[in-house]
Amino acid sequence: MANQTADLRALSDDELAGRLLEKKDDLFKFRFRLATGQLDNISVINRTRKEVARIETLIREREIALHEGKA
């Protein structure tokens, strides 16, 4: 997990936003496949949800740091 977070921290703001959209789209597709009975491994939903949360946390940390730097 720490390695994933370190990899995400190395990304720029635009890359993080793109990764967030990608993961949210993946999550939608996984949920759709679950509803239609096509998803074999349901653990991918939890992993994707946690990765979305990780990315959103990093984006929020950067927003706070930017705001505190201006104050």
N, CA, C and O atoms as a GROMACS GRO file, in nm:
protein
  284
    1MET      N    1   0.082  -0.119   0.000
    1MET     CA    2   0.000   0.000   0.000
    1MET      C    3   0.086   0.125   0.000
    1MET      O    4   0.056   0.220  -0.072
    2ALA      N    5   0.192   0.126   0.078
    2ALA     CA    6   0.278   0.243   0.083
    2ALA      C    7   0.342   0.267  -0.053
    2ALA      O    8   0.364   0.382  -0.093
    3ASN      N    9   0.372   0.162  -0.123
    3ASN     CA   10   0.432   0.174  -0.255
    3ASN      C   11   0.332   0.236  -0.352
    3ASN      O   12   0.370   0.320  -0.434
    4GLN      N   13   0.205   0.197  -0.345
    4GLN     CA   14   0.103   0.255  -0.431
    4GLN      C   15   0.088   0.404  -0.404
    4GLN      O   16   0.077   0.484  -0.496
    5THR      N   17   0.088   0.440  -0.277
    5THR     CA   18   0.073   0.580  -0.240
    5THR      C   19   0.193   0.661  -0.288
    5THR      O   20   0.177   0.773  -0.336
    6ALA      N   21   0.311   0.605  -0.274
    6ALA     CA   22   0.431   0.675  -0.320
    6ALA      C   23   0.427   0.695  -0.472
    6ALA      O   24   0.466   0.800  -0.522
    7ASP      N   25   0.379   0.595  -0.543
    7ASP     CA   26   0.366   0.608  -0.688
    7ASP      C   27   0.265   0.717  -0.724
    7ASP      O   28   0.287   0.793  -0.818
    8LEU      N   29   0.156   0.723  -0.650
    8LEU     CA   30   0.054   0.825  -0.678
    8LEU      C   31   0.104   0.965  -0.644
    8LEU      O   32   0.072   1.061  -0.715
    9ARG      N   33   0.182   0.977  -0.538
    9ARG     CA   34   0.235   1.108  -0.500
    9ARG      C   35   0.329   1.165  -0.606
    9ARG      O   36   0.344   1.286  -0.618
   10ALA      N   37   0.392   1.077  -0.684
   10ALA     CA   38   0.485   1.121  -0.787
   10ALA      C   39   0.412   1.179  -0.909
   10ALA      O   40   0.475   1.244  -0.993
   11LEU      N   41   0.283   1.156  -0.920
   11LEU     CA   42   0.207   1.204  -1.035
   11LEU      C   43   0.173   1.352  -1.021
   11LEU      O   44   0.164   1.405  -0.911
   12SER      N   45   0.154   1.417  -1.135
   12SER     CA   46   0.113   1.557  -1.135
   12SER      C   47  -0.038   1.565  -1.106
   12SER      O   48  -0.107   1.464  -1.101
   13ASP      N   49  -0.086   1.687  -1.086
   13ASP     CA   50  -0.229   1.706  -1.056
   13ASP      C   51  -0.317   1.657  -1.172
   13ASP      O   52  -0.420   1.594  -1.150
   14ASP      N   53  -0.275   1.688  -1.295
   14ASP     CA   54  -0.353   1.646  -1.411
   14ASP      C   55  -0.354   1.493  -1.426
   14ASP      O   56  -0.456   1.434  -1.460
   15GLU      N   57  -0.240   1.432  -1.401
   15GLU     CA   58  -0.231   1.286  -1.408
   15GLU      C   59  -0.317   1.221  -1.300
   15GLU      O   60  -0.381   1.119  -1.324
   16LEU      N   61  -0.319   1.281  -1.181
   16LEU     CA   62  -0.403   1.228  -1.073
   16LEU      C   63  -0.551   1.239  -1.110
   16LEU      O   64  -0.629   1.146  -1.087
   17ALA      N   65  -0.590   1.352  -1.167
   17ALA     CA   66  -0.729   1.370  -1.208
   17ALA      C   67  -0.768   1.268  -1.315
   17ALA      O   68  -0.878   1.212  -1.312
   18GLY      N   69  -0.677   1.244  -1.407
   18GLY     CA   70  -0.703   1.144  -1.510
   18GLY      C   71  -0.714   1.004  -1.453
   18GLY      O   72  -0.801   0.927  -1.492
   19ARG      N   73  -0.626   0.973  -1.359
   19ARG     CA   74  -0.629   0.842  -1.294
   19ARG      C   75  -0.759   0.826  -1.215
   19ARG      O   76  -0.817   0.717  -1.211
   20LEU      N   77  -0.804   0.934  -1.151
   20LEU     CA   78  -0.929   0.928  -1.075
   20LEU      C   79  -1.048   0.897  -1.167
   20LEU      O   80  -1.132   0.813  -1.134
   21LEU      N   81  -1.055   0.966  -1.280
   21LEU     CA   82  -1.163   0.939  -1.375
   21LEU      C   83  -1.158   0.795  -1.426
   21LEU      O   84  -1.261   0.730  -1.442
   22GLU      N   85  -1.038   0.748  -1.451
   22GLU     CA   86  -1.019   0.611  -1.500
   22GLU      C   87  -1.068   0.510  -1.396
   22GLU      O   88  -1.138   0.415  -1.431
   23LYS      N   89  -1.031   0.530  -1.271
   23LYS     CA   90  -1.069   0.436  -1.165
   23LYS      C   91  -1.219   0.441  -1.137
   23LYS      O   92  -1.280   0.338  -1.108
   24LYS      N   93  -1.279   0.560  -1.144
   24LYS     CA   94  -1.424   0.570  -1.124
   24LYS      C   95  -1.498   0.500  -1.237
   24LYS      O   96  -1.601   0.437  -1.214
   25ASP      N   97  -1.445   0.510  -1.358
   25ASP     CA   98  -1.504   0.440  -1.472
   25ASP      C   99  -1.491   0.290  -1.453
   25ASP      O  100  -1.585   0.215  -1.480
   26ASP      N  101  -1.374   0.244  -1.408
   26ASP     CA  102  -1.354   0.102  -1.380
   26ASP      C  103  -1.452   0.053  -1.275
   26ASP      O  104  -1.509  -0.056  -1.287
   27LEU      N  105  -1.472   0.133  -1.171
   27LEU     CA  106  -1.564   0.095  -1.064
   27LEU      C  107  -1.706   0.080  -1.117
   27LEU      O  108  -1.776  -0.014  -1.080
   28PHE      N  109  -1.747   0.172  -1.204
   28PHE     CA  110  -1.880   0.162  -1.265
   28PHE      C  111  -1.892   0.033  -1.345
   28PHE      O  112  -1.993  -0.038  -1.336
   29LYS      N  113  -1.789   0.002  -1.423
   29LYS     CA  114  -1.792  -0.119  -1.505
   29LYS      C  115  -1.796  -0.245  -1.419
   29LYS      O  116  -1.868  -0.340  -1.451
   30PHE      N  117  -1.720  -0.246  -1.309
   30PHE     CA  118  -1.721  -0.361  -1.219
   30PHE      C  119  -1.858  -0.380  -1.156
   30PHE      O  120  -1.907  -0.492  -1.145
   31ARG      N  121  -1.920  -0.271  -1.114
   31ARG     CA  122  -2.053  -0.282  -1.053
   31ARG      C  123  -2.156  -0.331  -1.155
   31ARG      O  124  -2.244  -0.410  -1.122
   32PHE      N  125  -2.144  -0.284  -1.276
   32PHE     CA  126  -2.236  -0.328  -1.381
   32PHE      C  127  -2.217  -0.476  -1.408
   32PHE      O  128  -2.315  -0.550  -1.421
   33ARG      N  129  -2.092  -0.520  -1.417
   33ARG     CA  130  -2.065  -0.661  -1.439
   33ARG      C  131  -2.112  -0.746  -1.322
   33ARG      O  132  -2.157  -0.859  -1.342
   34LEU      N  133  -2.104  -0.694  -1.199
   34LEU     CA  134  -2.153  -0.766  -1.082
   34LEU      C  135  -2.304  -0.783  -1.091
   34LEU      O  136  -2.357  -0.890  -1.061
   35ALA      N  137  -2.373  -0.677  -1.132
   35ALA     CA  138  -2.519  -0.682  -1.140
   35ALA      C  139  -2.567  -0.779  -1.248
   35ALA      O  140  -2.673  -0.840  -1.235
   36THR      N  141  -2.488  -0.793  -1.353
   36THR     CA  142  -2.528  -0.884  -1.461
   36THR      C  143  -2.473  -1.025  -1.441
   36THR      O  144  -2.498  -1.113  -1.524
   37GLY      N  145  -2.400  -1.047  -1.333
   37GLY     CA  146  -2.349  -1.180  -1.304
   37GLY      C  147  -2.225  -1.219  -1.380
   37GLY      O  148  -2.192  -1.337  -1.388
   38GLN      N  149  -2.156  -1.124  -1.437
   38GLN     CA  150  -2.037  -1.153  -1.517
   38GLN      C  151  -1.906  -1.134  -1.441
   38GLN      O  152  -1.800  -1.166  -1.493
   39LEU      N  153  -1.911  -1.083  -1.319
   39LEU     CA  154  -1.791  -1.056  -1.242
   39LEU      C  155  -1.759  -1.176  -1.154
   39LEU      O  156  -1.838  -1.213  -1.067
   40ASP      N  157  -1.642  -1.235  -1.176
   40ASP     CA  158  -1.603  -1.354  -1.100
   40ASP      C  159  -1.535  -1.317  -0.969
   40ASP      O  160  -1.560  -1.381  -0.866
   41ASN      N  161  -1.451  -1.215  -0.970
   41ASN     CA  162  -1.373  -1.177  -0.853
   41ASN      C  163  -1.425  -1.043  -0.800
   41ASN      O  164  -1.390  -0.937  -0.852
   42ILE      N  165  -1.508  -1.048  -0.698
   42ILE     CA  166  -1.571  -0.925  -0.649
   42ILE      C  167  -1.477  -0.841  -0.564
   42ILE      O  168  -1.510  -0.727  -0.530
   43SER      N  169  -1.361  -0.894  -0.530
   43SER     CA  170  -1.267  -0.817  -0.449
   43SER      C  171  -1.210  -0.697  -0.527
   43SER      O  172  -1.159  -0.603  -0.466
   44VAL      N  173  -1.219  -0.700  -0.660
   44VAL     CA  174  -1.169  -0.587  -0.739
   44VAL      C  175  -1.249  -0.460  -0.710
   44VAL      O  176  -1.198  -0.350  -0.726
   45ILE      N  177  -1.374  -0.477  -0.669
   45ILE     CA  178  -1.457  -0.359  -0.638
   45ILE      C  179  -1.400  -0.289  -0.515
   45ILE      O  180  -1.385  -0.166  -0.516
   46ASN      N  181  -1.370  -0.363  -0.410
   46ASN     CA  182  -1.314  -0.303  -0.288
   46ASN      C  183  -1.178  -0.240  -0.314
   46ASN      O  184  -1.150  -0.130  -0.265
   47ARG      N  185  -1.094  -0.310  -0.390
   47ARG     CA  186  -0.961  -0.254  -0.421
   47ARG      C  187  -0.973  -0.123  -0.500
   47ARG      O  188  -0.900  -0.028  -0.474
   48THR      N  189  -1.066  -0.120  -0.594
   48THR     CA  190  -1.084   0.000  -0.676
   48THR      C  191  -1.141   0.114  -0.591
   48THR      O  192  -1.100   0.229  -0.606
   49ARG      N  193  -1.235   0.083  -0.502
   49ARG     CA  194  -1.290   0.185  -0.413
   49ARG      C  195  -1.181   0.246  -0.326
   49ARG      O  196  -1.177   0.368  -0.305
   50LYS      N  197  -1.092   0.161  -0.276
   50LYS     CA  198  -0.984   0.211  -0.191
   50LYS      C  199  -0.885   0.294  -0.271
   50LYS      O  200  -0.831   0.392  -0.219
   51GLU      N  201  -0.861   0.257  -0.394
   51GLU     CA  202  -0.771   0.336  -0.477
   51GLU      C  203  -0.832   0.472  -0.511
   51GLU      O  204  -0.762   0.573  -0.515
   52VAL      N  205  -0.963   0.475  -0.536
   52VAL     CA  206  -1.032   0.603  -0.559
   52VAL      C  207  -1.018   0.690  -0.435
   52VAL      O  208  -0.990   0.810  -0.446
   53ALA      N  209  -1.038   0.633  -0.319
   53ALA     CA  210  -1.026   0.709  -0.194
   53ALA      C  211  -0.884   0.762  -0.175
   53ALA      O  212  -0.864   0.875  -0.130
   54ARG      N  213  -0.785   0.679  -0.208
   54ARG     CA  214  -0.645   0.721  -0.198
   54ARG      C  215  -0.616   0.841  -0.287
   54ARG      O  216  -0.552   0.937  -0.245
   55ILE      N  217  -0.665   0.834  -0.410
   55ILE     CA  218  -0.642   0.943  -0.505
   55ILE      C  219  -0.714   1.070  -0.459
   55ILE      O  220  -0.657   1.179  -0.464
   56GLU      N  221  -0.839   1.056  -0.415
   56GLU     CA  222  -0.913   1.173  -0.368
   56GLU      C  223  -0.846   1.235  -0.246
   56GLU      O  224  -0.846   1.358  -0.231
   57THR      N  225  -0.789   1.154  -0.160
   57THR     CA  226  -0.718   1.204  -0.042
   57THR      C  227  -0.595   1.284  -0.084
   57THR      O  228  -0.570   1.392  -0.029
   58LEU      N  229  -0.520   1.233  -0.179
   58LEU     CA  230  -0.401   1.305  -0.226
   58LEU      C  231  -0.438   1.438  -0.292
   58LEU      O  232  -0.369   1.538  -0.272
   59ILE      N  233  -0.546   1.437  -0.369
   59ILE     CA  234  -0.591   1.562  -0.432
   59ILE      C  235  -0.630   1.663  -0.326
   59ILE      O  236  -0.596   1.781  -0.336
   60ARG      N  237  -0.701   1.617  -0.224
   60ARG     CA  238  -0.743   1.707  -0.116
   60ARG      C  239  -0.623   1.758  -0.037
   60ARG      O  240  -0.619   1.875   0.000
   61GLU      N  241  -0.523   1.672  -0.011
   61GLU     CA  242  -0.402   1.716   0.058
   61GLU      C  243  -0.333   1.827  -0.019
   61GLU      O  244  -0.285   1.924   0.040
   62ARG      N  245  -0.328   1.813  -0.150
   62ARG     CA  246  -0.264   1.916  -0.233
   62ARG      C  247  -0.343   2.046  -0.231
   62ARG      O  248  -0.285   2.154  -0.230
   63GLU      N  249  -0.476   2.036  -0.231
   63GLU     CA  250  -0.560   2.157  -0.223
   63GLU      C  251  -0.536   2.230  -0.092
   63GLU      O  252  -0.523   2.353  -0.090
   64ILE      N  253  -0.529   2.156   0.017
   64ILE     CA  254  -0.507   2.216   0.148
   64ILE      C  255  -0.369   2.280   0.155
   64ILE      O  256  -0.354   2.391   0.206
   65ALA      N  257  -0.268   2.211   0.105
   65ALA     CA  258  -0.131   2.264   0.106
   65ALA      C  259  -0.123   2.391   0.022
   65ALA      O  260  -0.054   2.486   0.059
   66LEU      N  261  -0.192   2.394  -0.091
   66LEU     CA  262  -0.192   2.512  -0.176
   66LEU      C  263  -0.260   2.629  -0.106
   66LEU      O  264  -0.213   2.743  -0.112
   67HIS      N  265  -0.370   2.601  -0.039
   67HIS     CA  266  -0.443   2.706   0.032
   67HIS      C  267  -0.363   2.760   0.150
   67HIS      O  268  -0.360   2.880   0.174
   68GLU      N  269  -0.297   2.672   0.224
   68GLU     CA  270  -0.218   2.714   0.338
   68GLU      C  271  -0.094   2.793   0.293
   68GLU      O  272  -0.047   2.882   0.364
   69GLY      N  273  -0.043   2.761   0.176
   69GLY     CA  274   0.071   2.834   0.123
   69GLY      C  275   0.037   2.976   0.085
   69GLY      O  276   0.122   3.064   0.092
   70LYS      N  277  -0.087   3.000   0.046
   70LYS     CA  278  -0.132   3.134   0.009
   70LYS      C  279  -0.169   3.218   0.131
   70LYS      O  280  -0.166   3.341   0.125
   71ALA      N  281  -0.204   3.152   0.241
   71ALA     CA  282  -0.251   3.224   0.359
   71ALA      C  283  -0.138   3.288   0.436
   71ALA      O  284  -0.162   3.352   0.538
   0.00000   0.00000   0.00000
